[in-house]
Structure formats: structure tokens, C-alpha cells
Amino acid sequence: MENRELSYFERISRWFRQSLTIKLASIGIIMLLLMIPNAMVNDLINERRWLQQSVVDEVGQKWGKAQTLVGPILSIPFTETLKKNDGKIVEIERIAYFLPENLRINGELLPEVRKRSLYKVNLYKADLQVSGNFGALGLDYLTLQPKQFSWEKAKVIFGIPDMAGIEDNIFLDWNDQKLRMQPGIAQSKVVQSGVSVPVTISGAKDNPKFQLNLKLRGSQTIHFAPIGKETVASLNSTWATPSFEGNFLPNERDISEAGFSAQWKVLDFNRNYPQQWIGEQNQLNHHTFGLKLFASVDEYTKNTRSAKYAFLLISLSFLVFFFFEIINKLNIHSIQYVFIGLAISVFYILLLSLSEHIGFNAAYWISTLATVGLITAYSASILNNAKRTGILAGILVALYTFIFIILQLEDFALLAGSIGLFAVLAVVMLMSRQIDWYHLKRASE
């Protein structure tokens, strides 16, 4: 009775070892389970990216955050007469806002890269010249009369979101009168923070001209609100990889390794708010243009893109071992597949940790050599043949090289990846066309 039971389990064990279906199913389950450590690697990458962003925010609080400049805007109080329900007539003071007829912005961005611990922060100093004129004020559009306005209370306001970035005093040249602007804005319905100054204006047809110089610090991005009936802006910098953002792209741009120059032209027809209004107006920050000091692809972006190919790398590596097992009639245990898969997963942790110190490219090849060396040394006893081991090492190096090329081709990554996968599939089909899948068990026996 005992011998028959032992023989029965031996037959079950032999069936598990020799069944192609069981082998493929076990490999598939192992591949799915290995996605768990890969997901943990992705979480680790996101955590490091979040730490980098926290460093950017911390440095930005002390240096100057991302800036979106809105101004100059002319604000003039006026008196409105209202009749109440009880018949009494009361006068209330409201504020009308007027935008420039022409707005010219010329400036230079001086980029700086600061390093805090392991992380880099892209900063800049902006030297801007803002000029233009307001033209005749459109009182007819507001259905108001000049006598309703308190011209002596007129102010010019300029919105600056992060006042910590102001480097020098700001003087407004208003009709050849030099005025020092003061911090703070009494009316915060249009812009939340900035500078303002009382100005002299005699009436709706005064056509005042203005000019101011602004030295400003900021982090990563700078935007402008196109508040002029015609807004023309020109920026240049030594930063070689700008990313143009906002609602309007430059009409002209020139980008080279030495830096960039860009010019914008925006009309009032291109945005959804008028040149003059009464009371609150919250859309000025919704229509902006500008740029970001963009690092072409940072280490964490490359690590994230690399981790997306983990399943492909594991599946192709397992496919290589499976074909070695089938063609050379070897028996590779499922545990050995697990160890090989874990070695590939550890590759991504090595890549992440090393790329923070020595850059992505160098980290990739060091991690590749370490991983391929580990898998090759471990597989030498499994394959039990120097030639097979050498072929395995060559295939693994080719796979990692293929992934690296895809990561470098930002614009053609999908094209290169699809062509490469097609080529791999063609090679697999070519190599397996002579295999008699129905008699693999018999051949193994």
C-alpha cells in the first residue's frame, strides 16, 4: 500500500516537471508576482520625486517662487448714484480698471542651478523692462461720465505673486515723472499681491505713458498676462532647453545650445476679458504666456520610463531561459526563475540610487553590468555549458542596450520599441519553427 502511494506521488511529481502547460503557467505566475516588487520600485521613484519637489518648494520660498506678472493696471475710483427702495438717493464709491493700449516687455533670464542635498533646483533672475501707454480711457464702454471719477485717487497696480523675489526698488516712469512704487495693493479683487503707486491723470483723454524696470527672482517658470490691447514680449536667456507654456506660443523663437530667444505678440481679441471693467475681474491669470526652465529629461523621469519596461525585460529574459530549457532539454526549476526575476527587479533599485549621484546614463550601464554579471554567474551552473552561458550574457546585454536606446529616443521611443519587439518576435518564431511542441515531453524523457 505504501509503495503504491509513493509511486502515485512520483507520477504526479514527474507530470509537474515534464508538463509544458504547467511549466508555462508557473512562469506566467512568477512574472505576475514579480510585478509586485516592480510596483514598489515605482512607488519609491515617486517618493524620491516628491522629495525633490519639496526641495524645489523650500528653495522657492526663500529665493522666489514661480512668477506670473500682471500689470500695469490703472485703477480709478468713481461715484455711482443709486436710488434705494425707500426712495433715498445714496452715493457709493466703486473702482474702474483700465488696461494699457500698448504693452511692451523686454527681458533677459539669467538661469541658476542650485543643489540641495541630492536634488537640483532651476532658478532664475529676470531683468525686465516694461513700457507702453494707456491711450484714451473707454468711459463710453462703461457708460460713465468723466465727472463721476475721482482722478486724484488714480493708482497704478502691478501684480507680482511672490514679493520675496523682488531684488531692487521699483520705480514707475509715469509721463516723465519718476515714482517709487509701494508694496501692497489696497484692492485685492484683481490681483492678490504686488506693488502700487498713486499717479497723476487729468482725464479720460490724457493718454499717459509708462515705463518701469523690474529685477525679479523666481523658480522654474515665469508667465505674463497679455493685458495690453496689443502685447509684445521678447525674452532671451542662456538656458538651452526652454518649455514654452501658457495659452500662447511664441510667434518667433530661436533655440540653440547657447540659449534661446523668443517673441510673443498677443491681441485683445485673443483673450476673454475686456480692456476696462468695474469691480472684480478674476480672469487675468487664466490667459497667460511664458516658459519653464525645463531639464530635457531628469533622472526620475528616466527612471520611471525605464521601470515601465520591467515586464518586457523579465518576459524576454524568461523566454530566453525557456528556449534554453526546451532546445537543450534542461530542467530549470521555478525557484531559479524567481531568483533571476528578482535580480532584474533589483536592477531598478540600483539604477535609481546610483542615478541620484552619478547621473542616469552612467548609473544605467553600471547597473546593467552588475545585473548581467550576477545572472550570468548564477546561470553558469544551470546551463552547465560555457557556450550557452556566453550566449545568454550576450542576449542580456543586447536586451539592456535595446531598452537604453529606447529611453534615449524621446520622440521616436514608440517607433523604435515597436520595431524592436517585432524583430524579437520574428527571431523567436524563426527559432521555434522546427520545434515539435506535441512531443516535448517524449523528448525530455
Beta strands, then each sheet from edge to edge (+ up, - down):
strand 1: 67-83
strand 2: 89-98
strand 3: 102-116
strand 4: 119-133
strand 5: 155-159
strand 6: 171-174
strand 7: 177-180
strand 8: 182-183
strand 9: 194-198
strand 10: 209-219
strand 11: 221-224
strand 12: 230-237
strand 13: 242-246
strand 14: 252-256
strand 15: 259-267
strand 16: 276-278
strand 17: 289-293
sheet 1: 8+ 9- 5+ 1- 2+ 16-
sheet 2: 8+ 9- 5+ 1- 11- 17+ 13-
sheet 3: 7+ 6- 10+ 4- 3+ 12+ 15- 14+
end
